[in-house]
Amino acid sequence: MTDFFHTAWVRPVRFGVLAAVALPRGLEPVPATVLERLHPRERALAEAERGRRQIEVVGGRLAYRAAAKALGADVDEHPLLSDSARAPLAPADWAVSLTHKEDLAVALVGPAQAGLLGVDLEGGARDRSSIASRVCRPEELALVEALPQAERWPDVMVRFAVKEAVYKALAPRLGRFFGFQAARVDRHADERVSVALFLEPTDPAFELEAEVLRLEGARIVAMVRARG
Ligand SMILES: CC(C)(COP(=O)(O)OP(=O)(O)OC[C@H]1O[C@@H](n2cnc3c(N)ncnc32)[C@H](O)[C@@H]1OP(=O)(O)O)[C@@H](O)C(=O)NCCC(=O)NCCS
């Protein structure tokens, strides 16, 4: 049986450490014994939420704790809170990004001096290629449409996940919303990806690195690191 709210895995990755926590499906309140494992300020955040949001908030914080501990951070001193736009308020020395799906919460934690981080978990069996025209820039869409039908959604999914990770890395620094047309994901041999940004001329410049990790069950984790 899955051990809900416990660490499913911890992996060192290029940008730091990635940790995943198993989540229960459904809407049941998170047990008090699980809430007790959080920092009191994280617990207060979780107790203000209900249903799925509560499960996600708790899962994300537990995944953060697992990843940060693996990097030697003192998580009891450094709770992970959120700003009014829901971006993680990471402790001073660390960059943190979170993502969750029905059964898993994932945190990416790395040293702040190396750059801002973004992470996104996507995947599963469902074909959502109908979102391609919203997610892709015209030049990306031309490449997607040249693929055999069965390869289109896996390709769009990578672009979508990387762009969501780009958003999580940059939105807190830019302080504004930006849509999917603001980035182009270029796919190279050996699963490598790179990102070209199309921000406003008044925005700061960023140097971006991206990586896609494949998990079992046709799932992927996109990770982005931004310096600028
Ligand atoms: C903000 C957004 C990326 C969050 O994704 P989501 O569908 O809620 O799904 P995920 O589970 O993957 O991520 C949730 C986590 O994202 C993080 N997040 C939410 N808003 C954020 C923001 N403005 N900045 C950074 N991180 C943010 C939070 O940590 C959140 O977890 P928490 O609420 O439990 O703390 C998404 O809702 C969105 O608005 N996307 C459109 C913008 C975009 O992607 N543009 C493309 C630019 S190229």
The ligand as an SDF file (V2000), in Angstrom:
LIG
                    3D

 48 50  0  0  0  0  0  0  0  0999 V2000
    1.0880   29.2920  -11.9980 C   0  0  0  0  0  0  0  0  0  0  0  0
    0.9990   27.9540  -12.7170 C   0  0  0  0  0  0  0  0  0  0  0  0
    2.2850   27.7470  -13.5120 C   0  0  0  0  0  0  0  0  0  0  0  0
    0.8410   26.8950  -11.6180 C   0  0  0  0  0  0  0  0  0  0  0  0
    0.5830   25.6710  -12.0970 O   0  0  0  0  0  0  0  0  0  0  0  0
   -0.5710   24.6810  -11.4940 P   0  0  0  0  0  0  0  0  0  0  0  0
   -1.4140   24.3000  -12.6130 O   0  0  0  0  0  0  0  0  0  0  0  0
   -1.2320   25.2360  -10.2780 O   0  0  0  0  0  0  0  0  0  0  0  0
    0.1670   23.4310  -11.1240 O   0  0  0  0  0  0  0  0  0  0  0  0
    1.3820   22.8510  -10.2960 P   0  0  0  0  0  0  0  0  0  0  0  0
    0.8350   21.8820   -9.3650 O   0  0  0  0  0  0  0  0  0  0  0  0
    2.3750   22.3640  -11.2780 O   0  0  0  0  0  0  0  0  0  0  0  0
    2.0860   24.0290   -9.4740 O   0  0  0  0  0  0  0  0  0  0  0  0
    1.5920   24.5260   -8.2720 C   0  0  0  0  0  0  0  0  0  0  0  0
    2.6810   25.2810   -7.5820 C   0  0  0  0  0  0  0  0  0  0  0  0
    3.1340   26.3220   -8.4370 O   0  0  0  0  0  0  0  0  0  0  0  0
    3.7000   27.3240   -7.6120 C   0  0  0  0  0  0  0  0  0  0  0  0
    3.2530   28.6210   -8.0840 N   0  0  0  0  0  0  0  0  0  0  0  0
    1.9930   29.0790   -8.1880 C   0  0  0  0  0  0  0  0  0  0  0  0
    1.9980   30.3470   -8.6360 N   0  0  0  0  0  0  0  0  0  0  0  0
    3.2880   30.6780   -8.8150 C   0  0  0  0  0  0  0  0  0  0  0  0
    3.9370   31.8630   -9.2590 C   0  0  0  0  0  0  0  0  0  0  0  0
    3.2600   32.9600   -9.6030 N   0  0  0  0  0  0  0  0  0  0  0  0
    5.2880   31.8670   -9.3090 N   0  0  0  0  0  0  0  0  0  0  0  0
    6.0100   30.7780   -8.9500 C   0  0  0  0  0  0  0  0  0  0  0  0
    5.4380   29.6170   -8.5230 N   0  0  0  0  0  0  0  0  0  0  0  0
    4.0920   29.5930   -8.4650 C   0  0  0  0  0  0  0  0  0  0  0  0
    3.2510   27.0900   -6.1810 C   0  0  0  0  0  0  0  0  0  0  0  0
    4.3490   26.6170   -5.4370 O   0  0  0  0  0  0  0  0  0  0  0  0
    2.2000   26.0020   -6.3510 C   0  0  0  0  0  0  0  0  0  0  0  0
    2.1700   25.1000   -5.2770 O   0  0  0  0  0  0  0  0  0  0  0  0
    1.4640   25.4830   -3.8790 P   0  0  0  0  0  0  0  0  0  0  0  0
    0.3250   26.3930   -4.2080 O   0  0  0  0  0  0  0  0  0  0  0  0
    1.0720   24.1970   -3.3060 O   0  0  0  0  0  0  0  0  0  0  0  0
    2.5110   26.1880   -3.0650 O   0  0  0  0  0  0  0  0  0  0  0  0
   -0.1860   27.8960  -13.7230 C   0  0  0  0  0  0  0  0  0  0  0  0
   -1.3780   27.9140  -13.0190 O   0  0  0  0  0  0  0  0  0  0  0  0
   -0.2520   29.0520  -14.6940 C   0  0  0  0  0  0  0  0  0  0  0  0
   -0.7960   30.1160  -14.4090 O   0  0  0  0  0  0  0  0  0  0  0  0
    0.2550   28.8430  -15.9290 N   0  0  0  0  0  0  0  0  0  0  0  0
    0.1370   29.8250  -16.9970 C   0  0  0  0  0  0  0  0  0  0  0  0
    1.3310   30.6930  -17.0910 C   0  0  0  0  0  0  0  0  0  0  0  0
    2.4140   30.0460  -17.8690 C   0  0  0  0  0  0  0  0  0  0  0  0
    2.6990   28.8930  -17.6720 O   0  0  0  0  0  0  0  0  0  0  0  0
    3.0260   30.7880  -18.7930 N   0  0  0  0  0  0  0  0  0  0  0  0
    4.0200   30.2080  -19.6270 C   0  0  0  0  0  0  0  0  0  0  0  0
    5.2170   31.0980  -19.6590 C   0  0  0  0  0  0  0  0  0  0  0  0
    6.3490   30.6010  -20.9130 S   0  0  0  0  0  0  0  0  0  0  0  0
  1  2  1  0
  2  3  1  0
  2  4  1  0
  2 36  1  0
  4  5  1  0
  5  6  1  0
  6  7  2  0
  6  8  1  0
  6  9  1  0
  9 10  1  0
 10 11  2  0
 10 12  1  0
 10 13  1  0
 13 14  1  0
 14 15  1  0
 15 16  1  0
 15 30  1  0
 16 17  1  0
 17 18  1  0
 17 28  1  0
 18 19  1  0
 18 27  1  0
 19 20  2  0
 20 21  1  0
 21 22  1  0
 21 27  2  0
 22 23  1  0
 22 24  2  0
 24 25  1  0
 25 26  2  0
 26 27  1  0
 28 29  1  0
 28 30  1  0
 30 31  1  0
 31 32  1  0
 32 33  2  0
 32 34  1  0
 32 35  1  0
 36 37  1  0
 36 38  1  0
 38 39  2  0
 38 40  1  0
 40 41  1  0
 41 42  1  0
 42 43  1  0
 43 44  2  0
 43 45  1  0
 45 46  1  0
 46 47  1  0
 47 48  1  0
M  END
$$$$
